[in-house]
């Protein structure tokens, strides 16, 4: 007598159906998820710009002036050694001892005095890391 063995597992058609279903779900959900991720990065850059602005204002209150362009945002975490060296530096003005990059891993740009804001310009170039742009590529600024 011959015994028939039932094989356990999925057939090729069942596996193809599952792959198609996953692909369709990915095509529907993926763009929505990644769109939200980009929006979150823009919001994070705006929040970080505000944190820098508050820290720069604290620096100004202590020293009487904003860091120079050459001193940059680094002056918020360590006392500047290039002129003008502040006498009343009471930093660090940020909780972390490093200057974070923007959410796209580009450095923030600080200029003092500012071209657009009377005290200083502070900006992230956005997703593309270049001046100008629209949408996620637009600059996030303090002005």
C-alpha positions as CSV (number, residue, x, y, z in Angstrom):
1,X,0.0,0.0,0.0
2,X,1.3,3.4,-0.9
3,X,1.0,6.3,1.5
4,X,0.5,9.7,0.2
5,X,2.6,12.3,2.0
6,X,1.1,15.7,2.3
7,X,3.8,18.4,1.9
8,X,3.7,21.3,4.2
9,X,4.3,24.8,3.0
10,X,3.1,27.3,0.6
11,X,2.6,26.9,-3.1
12,X,4.2,29.2,-5.6
13,X,0.9,30.8,-6.3
14,X,0.2,31.5,-2.7
15,X,3.6,33.1,-2.3
16,X,3.1,35.3,-5.4
17,X,-0.3,36.4,-4.1
18,X,1.2,37.4,-0.7
19,X,4.1,39.3,-2.5
20,X,1.5,41.2,-4.7
21,X,-0.6,42.1,-1.6
22,X,2.5,43.4,0.2
23,X,3.6,45.4,-2.9
24,X,0.2,47.0,-3.2
25,X,0.1,47.9,0.5
26,X,3.6,49.4,0.2
27,X,2.6,51.4,-2.8
28,X,-0.4,52.9,-1.0
29,X,1.1,53.4,2.5
30,X,4.8,54.2,1.6
31,X,4.3,57.6,0.0
32,X,2.0,58.7,2.9
33,X,4.5,57.6,5.5
34,X,7.5,59.1,3.8
35,X,5.6,62.4,3.2
36,X,5.0,62.6,6.9
37,X,8.6,61.9,7.7
38,X,9.7,64.8,5.5
39,X,7.1,67.1,7.3
40,X,8.5,65.9,10.6
41,X,12.0,66.9,9.5
42,X,10.9,70.4,8.5
43,X,9.2,70.7,11.9
44,X,12.3,69.5,13.7
45,X,14.5,72.0,11.8
46,X,12.1,74.9,12.7
47,X,12.2,73.8,16.4
48,X,16.0,73.6,16.3
49,X,16.2,77.0,14.8
50,X,14.1,78.3,17.7
51,X,16.3,76.6,20.2
52,X,19.4,78.2,18.6
53,X,17.6,81.6,18.7
54,X,16.9,81.3,22.4
55,X,20.5,80.3,23.1
56,X,21.8,83.2,21.0
57,X,19.5,85.6,22.9
58,X,20.9,84.3,26.2
59,X,24.5,84.7,24.8
60,X,23.6,88.3,23.9
61,X,22.1,89.0,27.4
62,X,25.3,87.8,29.0
63,X,27.9,89.4,26.6
64,X,26.1,92.4,25.1
65,X,26.6,91.1,21.5
66,X,26.0,88.1,19.3
67,X,28.8,85.7,18.3
68,X,30.5,86.8,15.1
69,X,30.1,84.8,11.9
70,X,33.6,83.4,12.4
71,X,32.8,82.3,16.0
72,X,29.6,80.8,14.7
73,X,27.2,78.7,16.7
74,X,30.2,77.0,18.3
75,X,30.3,80.0,20.7
76,X,27.1,78.6,22.2
77,X,28.9,75.6,23.6
78,X,32.5,76.8,24.2
79,X,33.9,80.2,25.0
80,X,35.2,81.9,21.9
81,X,38.9,82.4,21.6
82,X,38.8,84.7,18.6
83,X,38.0,88.4,19.0
84,X,35.8,89.7,20.4
85,X,36.4,87.3,23.4
86,X,33.5,87.8,25.7
87,X,34.2,88.7,29.4
88,X,30.8,87.6,30.6
89,X,30.4,84.3,28.8
90,X,28.3,82.1,31.1
91,X,27.7,79.2,28.7
92,X,27.3,76.6,27.5
93,X,24.0,77.9,26.2
94,X,22.9,74.5,24.7
95,X,22.4,71.4,26.7
96,X,24.5,69.3,24.4
97,X,28.2,70.2,24.0
98,X,28.0,69.8,20.2
99,X,26.2,71.8,17.5
100,X,23.7,69.5,15.9
101,X,23.3,69.3,12.1
102,X,19.9,69.8,10.6
103,X,17.6,66.8,10.1
104,X,19.1,66.2,6.7
105,X,22.7,66.1,8.2
106,X,23.6,69.6,6.8
107,X,25.2,72.2,9.1
108,X,23.0,75.2,10.1
109,X,24.2,78.5,8.6
110,X,24.8,81.4,10.9
111,X,25.7,84.9,9.8
112,X,26.2,88.0,12.0
113,X,25.2,90.6,11.2
114,X,22.4,89.3,9.2
115,X,21.3,90.3,5.7
116,X,17.6,89.5,6.3
117,X,17.4,89.9,10.1
118,X,19.1,92.9,11.8
119,X,21.0,90.8,14.4
120,X,21.8,87.6,12.7
121,X,20.6,85.1,10.0
122,X,20.2,81.5,11.0
123,X,19.0,78.9,8.5
124,X,18.9,75.4,7.3
125,X,19.0,74.9,3.5
126,X,16.4,72.1,3.8
127,X,16.4,68.7,2.2
128,X,18.6,69.5,-0.8
129,X,21.2,71.5,1.2
130,X,21.1,74.3,-1.4
131,X,19.9,77.9,-1.3
132,X,16.4,78.5,-2.5
133,X,13.9,75.7,-3.3
134,X,10.4,74.9,-2.5
135,X,8.6,72.4,-0.3
136,X,11.0,70.2,1.6
137,X,13.9,71.9,-0.3
138,X,12.9,75.3,1.0
139,X,15.1,77.1,3.6
140,X,14.1,77.1,7.2
141,X,15.1,80.5,8.7
142,X,14.8,82.8,11.7
143,X,13.5,85.6,9.5
